[in-house]
């Protein structure tokens, strides 16, 4: 879905990012991360611990409670080695995935997954977008256990891990909001990284400030790693992701809106799901299904008033989203300030607090 009729180009969402500004480890403790407050009238250099004083009693924090699962698998077919990144299960029980060296795969090929036990998978189909369909030799909880044993976290490629994810990444790349265990066939390929900044202490301070909290679920897929390859951004197509807003959560959100409270999304994933479920008057419906909402400048936000998010890659759909939320020129100026001021960028980096433009 596109939302902007103007011929926006990819170059309009570019900026210079020195390599030394990309964070390869999170802030320790998590809530010591810096936070750039971007307002209509300027910006302020703060930390994430300042968030409670930026909110009001009656505001509502909405976070994504998806849990990251080990979606990176290594397989063999004869002498060939193939890397697989799982995306999501499909209705017929197969999984959509991306495969390195996937051009060499044929429908019907059987692969053996590296790791403990014997896990095999058959290629069921190949899509024009480069993805493949996979049918595993087991399902349900048994399959999720096999992923835990044989898989690795699919960390973003800009996080330097020459020998693969570390033991620390297993906890560092999981938010405090994450469900204790993923249900069979559920989970995220990538973390909803704005949530990585939150700690029990920060949540306690927010509660003491009168800020309420709910969670929604959006299972972040492989689309988050894929670059935009078209010059006219309205030609880009988002990958669908699975999400849920329960009736109880929708009721709480609507109660807050009717009472004059503000809805504060923790991360672009929470925002996209809320906007996917929003009615024209800003009320939110329960939601269970997939969303491929693509938010560009010109989009009219309905459900979200404030946004906590990280600093995003040049030319990315997430930079387009925050530009829609806060204004493209304002965001590019804020990013230039953040680069000059030494903020840390991307998944393990610092945060922004955005007021809606």
Residue pairs with C-beta under 8 A, 6 or more apart in sequence:
1 238
1 292
1 293
1 294
2 234
2 236
2 294
2 296
3 294
3 295
3 296
3 298
3 299
3 324
4 233
4 234
4 296
4 297
4 298
4 299
4 324
5 234
5 298
6 297
6 298
7 232
7 234
8 232
8 233
8 234
8 296
8 297
8 320
9 231
9 232
9 233
10 228
10 230
10 231
10 232
10 233
10 315
11 231
11 315
12 328
13 233
13 314
13 315
13 316
13 319
13 320
13 323
13 328
14 314
14 315
15 314
15 332
15 335
15 336
15 339
16 314
16 339
17 313
17 314
17 339
17 345
18 339
21 339
21 342
21 343
21 344
21 345
21 349
22 158
22 159
22 344
22 345
22 346
22 349
23 159
23 344
23 345
23 346
23 347
23 348
23 349
23 350
24 159
24 160
24 348
25 172
25 348
26 33
26 172
26 196
26 348
27 33
27 34
27 197
27 344
27 348
27 350
29 199
30 48
30 196
30 197
30 198
30 199
31 47
31 48
31 49
31 197
31 198
31 199
31 201
31 202
32 47
32 48
32 49
33 47
33 48
33 197
33 344
33 349
33 350
33 351
34 45
34 46
34 47
34 48
34 343
34 344
34 350
34 351
35 46
35 47
35 48
35 50
35 51
35 197
35 308
35 350
35 351
35 352
35 353
36 43
36 44
36 45
36 46
36 334
36 337
36 338
36 343
36 350
36 351
36 352
36 353
37 43
37 44
37 45
37 46
37 50
37 54
37 352
37 353
38 326
38 330
38 331
38 334
38 352
38 353
38 354
38 355
39 355
40 355
40 357
43 334
43 337
45 341
46 54
46 353
48 197
48 198
48 202
48 351
49 202
49 205
51 202
51 206
51 308
51 353
52 202
52 205
52 206
52 208
52 209
52 211
53 209
54 353
55 61
55 206
55 209
55 211
55 262
55 264
55 306
56 210
56 211
56 261
56 262
57 209
57 210
57 211
58 210
58 212
58 256
58 259
58 260
58 261
59 210
59 211
59 212
59 256
59 261
59 262
59 263
59 264
59 306
60 211
60 212
60 213
60 214
60 252
60 253
60 256
60 261
60 262
60 263
60 264
61 206
61 211
61 212
61 213
61 214
61 264
61 266
62 213
62 214
62 215
62 216
62 253
62 263
62 264
62 265
62 266
62 270
62 274
62 304
63 175
63 177
63 192
63 195
63 198
63 213
63 214
63 215
63 216
63 266
63 267
63 270
64 175
64 177
64 192
64 195
64 215
64 216
64 217
64 218
64 220
64 266
64 267
64 269
64 270
64 273
65 175
65 177
65 178
65 179
65 215
65 216
65 217
66 178
66 179
66 186
66 187
66 188
66 192
66 217
66 218
66 219
66 220
66 269
67 174
67 178
67 179
67 180
67 181
67 182
67 186
67 187
67 188
68 153
68 173
68 174
68 178
68 187
68 188
68 189
68 190
68 191
69 144
69 147
69 148
69 151
69 182
69 187
69 188
69 189
70 147
70 148
70 150
70 151
70 152
70 153
70 154
71 85
71 86
71 87
71 147
71 151
71 153
71 154
71 187
71 189
71 222
72 83
72 84
72 85
72 86
72 151
72 152
72 153
72 154
73 83
73 84
73 85
73 86
73 113
73 114
73 115
73 147
73 150
73 151
73 152
74 81
74 82
74 83
74 84
74 113
74 114
74 115
75 81
75 82
75 83
75 84
75 111
75 112
75 113
75 114
75 121
76 82
76 111
76 112
76 114
77 105
77 109
77 110
77 111
77 112
80 101
80 104
81 101
82 99
82 100
82 101
82 102
82 104
82 105
82 111
83 99
83 100
83 101
84 97
84 98
84 99
84 100
84 111
84 113
84 134
85 97
85 98
85 99
85 154
85 189
85 222
85 225
86 95
86 96
86 97
86 134
86 147
86 151
86 154
86 189
86 222
87 95
87 96
87 97
87 98
87 131
87 189
87 221
87 222
87 223
87 239
88 95
88 96
88 219
88 221
88 241
88 242
89 95
89 96
89 185
90 96
90 133
93 135
93 139
94 124
94 125
94 133
94 134
94 135
95 133
95 134
95 135
95 136
96 127
96 131
96 132
96 133
96 134
97 131
97 132
97 133
97 134
97 222
98 130
98 131
98 132
98 222
99 105
99 132
102 126
102 130
102 132
105 123
105 126
105 132
106 123
107 123
107 124
107 125
107 126
108 122
108 123
109 122
109 123
110 120
110 121
110 122
110 123
111 120
111 121
111 122
111 123
112 118
112 119
112 120
113 119
113 120
113 121
113 146
113 150
114 150
115 146
115 149
115 150
115 151
116 149
116 150
117 146
117 149
117 150
119 136
119 137
119 138
119 146
119 150
120 136
120 137
121 134
121 135
121 136
121 137
122 134
122 135
123 132
123 133
123 134
124 132
124 133
124 134
124 135
125 132
125 133
126 132
126 133
127 133
131 222
136 143
136 146
138 146
139 184
139 185
140 184
140 185
141 184
143 184
143 185
144 182
144 184
144 185
144 187
152 164
152 165
153 165
153 169
153 170
153 173
154 189
154 190
154 222
154 225
155 161
155 165
155 169
155 173
155 347
156 190
156 225
156 346
156 347
157 225
158 313
158 346
158 347
159 346
159 347
159 348
161 169
165 173
172 196
172 348
173 191
173 196
173 347
174 191
175 191
175 192
175 195
175 196
175 198
176 195
176 198
176 199
176 200
176 203
177 192
177 195
177 198
177 215
177 266
178 195
179 217
186 219
186 242
187 219
188 218
188 219
188 220
188 221
189 219
189 220
189 221
189 222
189 224
189 225
190 220
190 221
190 224
190 225
190 347
191 220
191 347
192 218
192 220
192 266
192 267
192 269
192 270
193 267
193 310
193 346
193 347
193 348
194 266
194 267
194 268
194 270
194 308
194 309
194 310
194 351
195 266
195 267
196 347
196 348
197 308
197 351
198 266
203 213
206 213
207 213
211 264
212 252
212 256
212 261
214 249
214 252
214 253
215 249
216 243
216 244
216 245
216 249
216 270
216 273
216 274
217 243
217 244
217 245
217 273
218 241
218 242
218 243
218 269
218 270
218 272
218 273
218 291
219 241
219 242
219 243
220 241
220 269
221 239
221 240
221 241
222 239
223 238
223 239
223 241
226 239
227 315
227 316
228 236
228 315
228 316
228 317
229 236
230 236
233 296
233 320
234 296
236 294
236 317
237 292
237 294
238 292
238 293
238 294
238 317
239 292
240 290
240 291
240 292
241 269
241 290
241 291
241 292
242 289
242 290
243 273
243 276
243 287
243 288
243 289
243 290
243 291
244 287
244 288
245 253
245 273
245 274
245 277
245 284
245 285
245 286
245 287
245 288
246 286
247 286
249 286
250 277
250 284
250 285
250 286
250 287
253 263
253 274
253 284
253 303
254 283
254 284
256 262
256 263
257 263
257 282
257 283
257 303
262 305
262 306
263 274
263 303
263 304
263 305
263 306
264 304
264 305
264 306
264 307
264 308
265 271
265 274
265 304
265 306
265 307
265 308
266 308
267 307
267 308
267 309
267 310
268 307
268 309
268 318
268 321
268 322
271 295
271 304
271 307
271 321
271 325
272 291
272 293
272 295
272 321
273 287
273 291
274 284
274 303
274 304
275 293
275 295
275 299
275 301
275 302
275 303
275 304
276 287
276 291
276 293
277 284
277 285
277 286
277 287
277 303
278 284
278 285
278 302
278 303
279 285
279 302
280 302
281 302
282 302
282 303
283 303
284 303
294 317
295 320
295 321
295 324
295 325
296 320
296 321
296 323
296 324
297 320
297 323
297 324
297 327
297 328
298 324
299 324
301 324
301 325
301 356
304 325
304 356
305 356
306 353
306 354
306 355
306 356
307 322
307 325
307 326
307 352
307 353
307 354
307 356
308 351
308 352
308 353
308 354
309 318
309 322
309 351
309 352
309 354
310 345
310 346
310 347
310 349
310 350
310 351
310 352
311 335
311 338
311 343
311 344
311 345
311 346
311 349
311 350
311 352
312 318
312 319
312 322
312 346
313 319
313 346
319 331
322 331
322 352
322 354
323 331
323 332
325 354
325 356
325 357
326 334
326 354
326 355
326 356
326 357
327 357
330 357
334 352
338 345
338 350
343 349
343 350
344 350
